[in-house]
């Protein structure tokens, strides 16, 4: 038997003058939420009232209708209309669409209307904003119509532009809003979907992991290549800059690395054409050169041209302005933005005038060359005036013009003497009948100078100051001049090249400091080696010691090499580090993904974090994959001063050179560790197919090869 249902009768609706409406005390809404009354009033003014107001007749004590109506549900709409009336934008008796309720409780009307109203899903809002945009409204117009900021509109439009496949998953609660925000970093739908598939195979679905996967291989605007080319030139060439609209992104990511490298190569080529026009024999061009790329090359000594009258006047004006601004704002804690910008411009202009290119001998330019690259700040770096050994002019023995004999009092040594062997070669005795003045026989000259050499050794050994000066002279000849044979001291200064380059070594602050110190000595020393002795004699004691320290420092080799075991030398390096109180944190080394964390096993990453931040910090990242673990460890270790053991300065001087060297012992399991790392990276490559290749300022001292 069918069940009979009672027919439903809907509440009647009618237009009621505004001045006959009053707020009911039965309205359950007490806490302000959502759009403000002012914004709602503006919306009603633009679109009129889109939803009727629920009302009940007001009755007197006898139950007779008074002609007034109370509002249990719709109070915010009433307040918005009331505001429009006060602003005289709406008539007091304007008709208001109302639904008249009878029976039941007024509180029930209010609660039901607020609870049963389903909130709009965020995705519907995103798509609505996109519809507005497709219908021709600008972002500013959408923002004005919806009473939100332009940045909010851009965020909503970006969310709506995510891959439709991912939006459908989000609609079914398969993604969180934070995860969807992370997917907006890269607009490539195929890549978004690929990353989502990778997430399905991983237990790490954090938004930062999604962002990292979507920006793999991209370049930051702070990269020196991007600084060199400029973002405007990159975007004008069609390059895409990815931005994160939901959190700070430090300028975003340059997606088209190939295009960026092409623009870098083109600009470097243009600059090299200008430098080549100066007459150099060769030009080498690259974004980066390894540390030590000038090793074994002689550096020309150039002269800095004097400033022209116009340049000097410009520099004086800039210096006066700089001094005035510094004096005016000497007591200010924070400089105004325009003042700070102007100070930077002035300092850059003064530096450009002071660092004018050197002028070289045209004849030397014809056999020398230049290196053109990018420094760590993104500026063009030109290293002029380096001569390769093959381009050097052969040394010719100086000949006395008057006698035709070789210059000097000492004849050239025989091959045997040059090797340090005794030359038992009989020289013919001079004839007693020959009264002419002939050169002293070679054998006698050797014997006489042997006596003199022994006497010099004894005398020098008793005069430490002169011995120090002689050693300084010999080392300086080796470090700064083409030929180091202008000394009778057989001291060697070997400056090893850096065969295995550490990431960023040539752009490091340490490389800049070493090169700056070397170039300052180049400017202080005489051009010709035969003038060096007198110049060193004129130096004060502090200058001599400083130059000696610099020359000796160029010979330091504390590099661990698997094929060249030197435990005693590395043990001495520990002693030397202790003596100079070496602190690699102060020196600027930091544990990053590139310098350490991304190149060791997960066990070592966790050990580093636990040592620096505690066991709980290590436990929090223990379940991460190696790439994510390395990135998280980099953030955790930032500012902690943590160092891997090979970089620590031990407080125990090495007593026995045969004992294990601190830091080196860590490398005994190198083969095992590398195998483990390679296995881990191979596994990652299988699950992370998006990995892409990512791709200086300081020239090291020019040491003549011996």
Secondary structure, 3 states (H helix, E strand, C coil): CCCCCCCCCCCCEEEEEHHHEEECCCCCCCCCCCCCHHHHHHHHHHHCCCCCEEEEEEECCCCCEEEEEEEEECHHHHHHHHHHHHCCCCCCCCEEEEEECCCCCHHHHHHHHHHCCCCCCHHHHHHHHHHHHHCCCCHHHHHHHHCCCHHHHHHHHHHHCCCHHHHHHHHCCCCCHHHHHHHCCCCCHHHHHHHHHHHHCCCCCCHHHHHHHHCCCCEECCCHHHHHHCHHHHHHCCCCEECCCCCCCCCCEECCHHHHHHHHHHHHHHHHHHHHCCCCCEEEECCCCCCCCCCCCEECCCEECCCCHHHHHHHHHHHHHHHHHHHHCCCCCCCCHHHHHHHHHHHHHHHHHHCCCEECCHHHHCCCEEEEEECCCCCEEEEEEEECHHHCCCCCCCECCCCCCECCCCCCCCHHHHCCCCCCCCCCCCCCCCCCCCCCCHHHHHHHHHHHHHHHHHHHHCCHHHHHHHHHHHHHHHHHCCCCCCCCCCCCCCCCCCCCCCCCHHHCHHHHHHHHHHHHHHHHCCCCHHHHHHHHHHCCHHHHHHHHHHHHHCCCCCCCCCCCCCHHHHHHHHHHHHHCCCCCCCCCCCCCCCCCHHHCCHHHHHHHHHHHHCHHHHHHHCCCCHHHHHHHHHHHHCCCCCCCHHHCCCCCCCCCCCCCCCCHHHHHHHHHHHHHHHHHHHHHHHHCCCCCCCCCCCCCCCCCCC
